Every structure is written in C-alpha cells, then in structure tokens.
Amino acid sequence: MNQERLFQVLQGARVSDKAAGLAVAQQYIFHVAADASKLEIKKAVESLYEVKVANVNTLNVLGKSKRNAKGVQGKRADWKKAVVSLAEGHKLALLGELE
C-alpha cells in the first residue's frame, strides 16, 4: 500500500467519552474511508503509529435526517467507523494520558 493511500484510509480519530473509555482497554476509534477494508485499516494504523494491531472491527454509521430553520429536510452524510484493538503492551497517545 502506498503512502498516499495510508492517509486516505485514516481520516481522523474520534474523540468522545466512549472513545476515552475504550482507550483504557487498548481500543481506539477512527473515522475511515467508506471503501477501506479491515486489512487496509490495520496496515495504515501499524505504519503511521508504529504499533501492533490485534483486531479491527468496522461499522457503517448512517447519517441522521435533519430539518433546518425553514423546515427543509436534509440528511447528514453516512460514514464508516473502525474500532482498532492493539496488541498487549502497545498504546496510542491520541487522548493524552488517562492513567
């Protein structure tokens, strides 16, 4: 996989209360490209953060339907989320030190 594709696969880390709780268990949530496979996500995280990935789970998040002030209905974009589990002894400093 070339370097350009690595940066296209991982679009950013998700920072939330749930993500902070999972970080204690060495699991991290990333916003990834909709066409990214689990193998691509694993290789991207391993090469960019220099850690060992144990498991990758993915899910497609459907965008919410919303109305604006004039009553026109719209829809937020759909996106893909990946939960990356790291091997024993590996850690990312995405959310700062929690312990």
C-alpha atoms as one frame of an Amber mdcrd trajectory, in Angstrom:
protein
   0.000   0.000   0.000   1.439   3.374  -0.971   1.862   6.288   1.436  -0.889
   8.349  -0.198  -3.489   5.620   0.360  -2.500   5.370   4.057  -3.556   8.969
   4.605  -6.784   8.428   2.644  -7.789   5.389   4.708  -7.493   7.034   8.141
  -9.426  10.292   8.158  -9.112  11.030  11.861  -9.522   9.747  15.383 -12.910
  10.007  17.078 -12.667  11.784  20.422 -15.644  11.184  22.714 -16.470   9.853
  26.162 -16.999   6.370  24.752 -13.652   6.518  22.897 -11.895   7.575  26.108
 -13.438   4.629  27.944 -12.305   2.198  25.265  -8.763   3.624  25.302  -8.282
   2.115  28.755  -8.853  -1.309  27.163  -6.376  -0.503  24.322  -9.152   0.079
  21.770  -9.281   3.208  19.623 -11.968   4.571  17.291 -11.103   6.036  13.882
 -13.132   7.700  11.140 -12.082   5.832   7.982 -12.780   5.939   4.246 -16.011
   4.251   3.193 -14.186   1.894   0.813 -11.425   0.903   3.276 -11.047  -2.770
   4.162 -10.062  -4.124   7.554  -6.637  -5.125   6.222  -6.011  -1.615   4.854
  -7.034  -0.065   8.178  -4.728  -2.418  10.074  -1.744  -1.638   7.825  -2.426
   2.109   7.994  -2.544   2.186  11.807   0.542  -0.022  12.144   2.634   2.060
   9.769   1.511   5.540  10.842   1.540   4.979  14.623   4.187   2.209  14.786
   2.110  -0.149  16.939   0.927  -3.762  16.591  -2.798  -4.142  15.803  -4.563
  -7.231  17.150  -8.068  -6.754  15.721 -10.142  -4.353  13.593 -13.943  -4.069
  13.716 -15.782  -1.792  11.283 -19.305  -0.449  11.013 -21.158   1.918   8.715
 -22.857   4.793  10.537 -25.961   6.138   8.815 -26.401   9.913   8.728 -29.284
  11.444  10.651 -32.229  13.145   8.980 -32.396  16.809   9.985 -34.625  19.801
   9.296 -33.312  23.321   9.026 -34.989  26.509  10.290 -37.176  26.798   7.178
 -38.457  23.233   7.523 -36.479  21.823   4.613 -35.455  18.261   5.331 -31.894
  17.171   4.721 -29.603  14.310   5.663 -26.148  14.184   7.173 -23.533  12.147
   5.357 -23.038   8.424   6.029 -19.577   7.465   7.299 -17.536   4.438   8.340
 -16.105   3.833  11.797 -13.327   1.424  12.785 -12.608   0.139  16.297  -8.937
  -0.874  16.410  -7.704  -3.163  19.206  -3.983  -3.051  19.907  -1.795  -5.941
  20.985  -0.628  -6.273  24.592   1.875  -3.622  25.606   1.056  -1.180  22.770
  -0.610   2.168  23.340  -1.557   5.310  21.375  -1.379   8.809  22.830  -4.444
  10.115  20.973  -6.403  11.236  24.011  -3.470  12.100  26.252  -2.529  10.148
  29.310  -5.661   8.817  31.019  -3.950   6.952  33.807
